[in-house]
Amino acid sequence: MVELDQRRLADDLATLAKSRFSSEYSDFACGRWEFCMLRNQSGKEEEERVVAHDTPAVATPLGQSLQYLNELLETHFERDSIRYARIIRISENACIIPHRDYLELDGNFVRVHLVIDTNARCYNTEEHKIFQMRLGEIWFLDASLPHSAGCFSSTPRLHLVVDIDGARVPEGVVRNVEQPLARIAVIDVRKEWTNEALECILGFSEIISEANYREIVAILAKIHFFYKVDCQAMYGWLNEICRRRGDPALIEKSVSLERFYLADRAAGEVMLY
């Protein structure tokens, strides 16, 4: 837990509100999910994709201009272990499609989140679990597990997301915090998943087409935020919807989708669907 200086943080948030955010990884988003780079391998803001490397990250011009956020990185993370630092913003009614990270990398990172702006309608999921990250909390997430995040309010959610050297344990890299990397249990208020709900979902087989495929994927990706079901279940539903539809192109697309987000993807590969 970090005790944030709200006045100084507000100055940096105002700068970020006027900054350019990248949509480089928009194929992972259902809605508006974007980021800006504060530190990377080269120190150049145009280096937007995460690649495996083993040298300390260099601050970009934007990262240097955000004095308080830069100070948070220097104070609470071991500098030489940082490989990337980004501000990730999720906007209204958007989520990240359930996925596993780092599949495309020939290397190993560990991902740590510091929450700098959030609200009660923001959630993270990991397999069948749902939880909320509160302001000022530092979280380690096992990005090798299927996971997602969503914002269902009119106010965007912003996290300072740090990729650290995978050879280091987060407890050895994060410092000067109270109760580092702790998880606070939350009551799961999601609805129970039923066979009736499943049949409603599979009813998309009557209407799914190339024209509405992406919209249906977005609906399926959000269901686990509101029902007690594993986040990766959406791929089984999607495959069955397309099988019932009987469209070979949609079946092939759905198999590729599951492979890309959960099993295997090449460096630089983009999923168009």
C-alpha positions in Angstrom: 0.0 0.0 0.0 1.3 3.5 -1.0 0.0 6.6 0.7 -0.5 8.8 -2.4 -0.1 12.5 -2.4 -3.4 13.5 -4.0 -2.3 17.0 -4.9 0.8 15.9 -6.7 -1.0 13.0 -8.3 -3.7 15.3 -9.6 -1.0 17.4 -11.5 0.3 14.2 -13.2 -3.2 13.0 -14.0 -4.0 16.4 -15.6 -0.9 16.0 -17.8 -1.9 12.4 -18.7 -5.4 13.6 -19.7 -3.8 15.8 -22.4 -1.2 13.1 -23.4 -1.4 10.7 -26.4 -2.4 7.2 -25.4 -1.5 4.3 -27.7 -4.0 1.8 -29.0 -1.2 -0.6 -30.0 -2.7 -3.5 -28.2 -6.3 -2.7 -29.2 -6.9 -6.3 -30.3 -6.9 -7.2 -26.6 -9.7 -4.7 -25.9 -13.4 -4.8 -25.9 -14.0 -1.1 -25.9 -11.4 1.6 -25.1 -8.2 0.2 -23.6 -5.0 2.2 -24.1 -1.7 3.0 -22.6 1.2 5.4 -22.6 4.8 4.4 -22.1 6.8 5.8 -19.2 9.9 3.6 -19.4 11.0 1.0 -22.0 14.2 -0.4 -23.5 15.1 2.6 -25.6 13.5 5.6 -23.8 11.6 6.5 -27.0 7.8 6.8 -26.7 7.3 5.3 -30.2 8.6 2.0 -28.8 5.2 0.7 -27.9 5.4 -3.1 -28.0 6.7 -5.1 -25.1 9.7 -7.3 -26.1 12.0 -9.4 -24.1 15.2 -7.6 -22.9 17.4 -7.7 -19.8 18.5 -4.1 -19.4 17.1 -1.5 -17.0 14.3 0.5 -18.5 14.9 4.1 -19.7 12.4 6.9 -19.0 10.6 8.3 -22.0 10.1 12.1 -22.4 6.6 11.7 -21.0 7.9 9.6 -18.1 10.4 12.3 -17.3 7.7 15.0 -17.3 5.5 13.2 -14.8 7.5 14.1 -11.7 5.3 12.4 -9.1 4.8 9.2 -11.0 8.5 9.1 -11.8 9.2 9.5 -8.0 6.8 6.7 -7.2 8.7 4.4 -9.5 12.1 5.4 -8.0 10.8 5.1 -4.4 8.8 1.9 -4.6 10.5 -0.2 -7.3 14.1 -1.3 -7.6 15.2 0.7 -10.6 17.5 -1.9 -12.2 14.7 -4.5 -12.2 12.2 -2.4 -14.2 11.9 -3.4 -17.8 8.7 -1.5 -18.7 6.5 1.1 -17.0 3.2 2.2 -18.5 0.0 4.0 -17.6 -2.9 1.7 -18.7 -6.3 3.3 -19.0 -9.6 1.4 -19.3 -12.6 3.6 -20.2 -16.4 3.3 -19.8 -17.9 -0.1 -20.3 -14.7 -1.6 -21.6 -12.8 -4.7 -20.7 -9.8 -6.7 -21.7 -10.6 -9.9 -23.5 -9.6 -12.9 -21.2 -6.0 -13.8 -22.0 -2.6 -14.9 -20.8 0.3 -12.5 -21.0 3.9 -12.9 -22.4 3.0 -15.9 -24.7 4.8 -14.2 -27.5 8.0 -13.3 -25.6 11.2 -15.3 -25.5 11.9 -14.3 -22.0 10.2 -13.8 -18.6 8.7 -10.8 -16.9 6.6 -10.3 -13.8 3.8 -7.7 -13.8 3.0 -5.4 -10.9 0.2 -2.9 -10.7 0.0 0.4 -8.7 -3.5 1.8 -8.7 -3.5 5.5 -9.3 -7.2 6.2 -10.2 -10.1 3.8 -9.8 -13.7 3.6 -8.7 -16.2 1.0 -7.3 -17.2 -0.2 -10.8 -13.7 -1.4 -11.7 -12.9 -5.1 -11.5 -10.1 -7.6 -12.2 -10.6 -11.3 -12.7 -8.3 -14.3 -12.6 -9.7 -17.6 -13.8 -12.9 -17.9 -11.7 -12.1 -15.2 -9.2 -13.1 -11.6 -9.2 -11.5 -8.8 -7.1 -11.0 -5.1 -6.9 -7.7 -3.2 -6.6 -8.1 -0.1 -4.4 -6.4 3.2 -4.7 -2.7 3.1 -3.7 -2.5 -0.7 -3.6 0.3 -2.5 -5.2 -0.6 -5.9 -6.7 1.4 -8.7 -8.2 -0.7 -10.6 -10.8 0.3 -14.0 -12.2 -0.1 -13.0 -15.8 0.4 -16.5 -17.0 -3.1 -17.3 -15.7 -6.2 -16.4 -17.8 -7.3 -13.0 -16.6 -9.2 -9.9 -17.5 -10.0 -6.4 -16.2 -13.0 -4.1 -16.8 -14.4 -0.7 -16.1 -18.1 -0.3 -16.0 -18.4 3.3 -14.8 -18.3 6.7 -16.7 -14.9 7.4 -15.1 -11.8 5.7 -16.5 -9.5 3.5 -14.5 -5.7 4.1 -14.5 -3.0 1.9 -13.3 0.8 2.3 -13.2 1.8 -1.1 -14.6 5.4 -2.2 -14.2 7.0 -5.2 -15.9 10.0 -6.4 -13.9 12.8 -8.9 -14.4 11.2 -12.3 -14.2 14.2 -13.7 -12.3 13.3 -11.5 -9.4 10.4 -12.1 -7.0 8.1 -9.1 -6.6 8.7 -8.9 -2.8 12.4 -8.3 -3.6 11.7 -5.5 -6.0 8.8 -3.6 -4.4 9.9 -1.5 -1.4 8.9 1.2 1.0 5.3 0.1 1.2 2.9 -1.0 3.9 1.7 -4.6 3.6 3.2 -5.1 0.1 1.4 -7.1 -2.5 -1.5 -8.0 -0.1 -4.8 -9.2 -1.4 -7.9 -8.1 0.4 -10.8 -10.6 0.2 -14.0 -9.3 -1.4 -17.4 -10.7 -1.3 -18.4 -12.2 -4.7 -21.8 -10.7 -5.4 -22.0 -12.0 -9.0 -25.1 -14.0 -10.0 -25.0 -17.8 -10.1 -24.4 -19.3 -13.5 -27.2 -21.5 -14.7 -28.0 -23.9 -17.6 -30.7 -21.4 -18.6 -28.2 -18.6 -18.8 -25.9 -20.8 -20.9 -28.7 -21.7 -23.3 -29.4 -17.9 -23.7 -25.8 -17.4 -24.6 -25.7 -20.3 -27.1 -28.8 -18.7 -28.7 -26.4 -16.3 -30.4 -25.9 -19.2 -32.9 -29.1 -18.0 -34.6 -27.7 -14.6 -35.5 -23.9 -14.7 -35.4 -22.2 -13.5 -38.6 -19.0 -11.8 -39.8 -20.9 -8.5 -39.4 -21.6 -8.9 -35.6 -18.9 -11.4 -34.6 -16.8 -8.8 -32.7 -19.8 -7.4 -30.8 -20.8 -10.9 -29.7 -17.2 -11.6 -28.6 -17.4 -8.4 -26.5 -20.6 -9.6 -24.8 -19.2 -13.0 -24.0 -16.0 -11.4 -22.6 -18.0 -9.4 -20.1 -20.3 -12.0 -18.8 -17.9 -13.4 -16.1 -17.8 -9.9 -14.4 -21.5 -10.4 -13.5 -21.9 -14.2 -13.2 -19.9 -16.8 -11.3 -18.0 -18.4 -14.1 -14.4 -18.8 -15.2 -13.2 -15.9 -17.5 -11.9 -18.3 -20.1 -15.3 -20.1 -20.4 -16.2 -17.5 -23.1 -14.0 -19.4 -25.6 -16.0 -22.6 -25.2 -19.2 -20.7 -25.6 -18.0 -19.0 -28.7 -16.8 -22.3 -30.3 -20.1 -23.9 -29.6 -22.1 -20.9 -30.9 -20.1 -21.1 -34.2 -20.4 -24.9 -34.4 -24.2 -24.6 -34.0 -24.2 -21.9 -36.7 -22.3 -24.3 -39.0 -20.2 -21.6 -40.6 -16.7 -23.0 -41.2 -15.1 -19.5 -41.4 -16.5 -18.5 -38.0 -15.5 -21.9 -36.5 -11.9 -21.4 -37.8 -11.9 -17.8 -36.5 -13.0 -18.8 -33.0 -10.4 -21.6 -32.8 -7.7 -19.0 -33.7 -9.0 -16.6 -31.2 -8.7 -19.1 -28.3 -5.2 -20.1 -29.5 -4.0 -16.4 -29.7 -5.3 -15.3 -26.3 -4.8 -18.5 -24.2 -2.3 -20.8 -25.8 0.3 -19.5 -28.3 1.0 -16.3 -30.3 4.0 -15.2 -32.3 6.0 -12.1 -31.6 4.3 -9.1 -33.2 1.2 -11.1 -34.1 -2.1 -9.2 -34.1 -5.5 -10.8 -33.9 -8.0 -9.3 -36.3 -11.5 -10.5 -35.9 
